[in-house]
Amino acid sequence: MVVGETHVVDADRSETVVGAVTGGGAALRAAVSRLERELAAYGRALPDRGVAEDGLAELARQATGAPAPEQLRHSLLLVAAALGSVSALRVPLAALREAVEQQLAR
C-alpha cells in the first residue's frame, strides 16, 4: 500500500451489482453514487476529474426522469473517456456502464 492510497472494501463493491438487479433509475443512481464515492476517495490527480464529475452529475440528474438515450450515452462516454484508464475505478465504471445499458433497455 502506498501512503495516501485508499482502498475500497469488497462489501462496498458488491452494492451496485445488487442494486443493478432491481432495475429502473434506482440502479443508475446507485451506480453513479458508487463511482462518485470511489472517485472522491481516489487521491491521485486526474486531468479530467472535472469532466468525470460533471458527467456523473448529469447522469444522476438523468436518473431521476426519463432521459433521451442519446443523453445517457453521451454522459457515459464523457465519464468513460475521463476515467477509463484508471484501473482502480474499473469495477465501478463497469457497473455504471451496465446500469446505463439497463436504463436504455427499458
Secondary structure, 3 states (H helix, E strand, C coil): CCCCCCCCCHHHHHHHHHHHHHCHHHHHHHHHHHHHHHHHHCCCCCCCHHHHHHHHHHHHHHCCCCCCHHHHHHHHHHHHHHHCCCHHHHHHHHHHHHHHHHHHHC
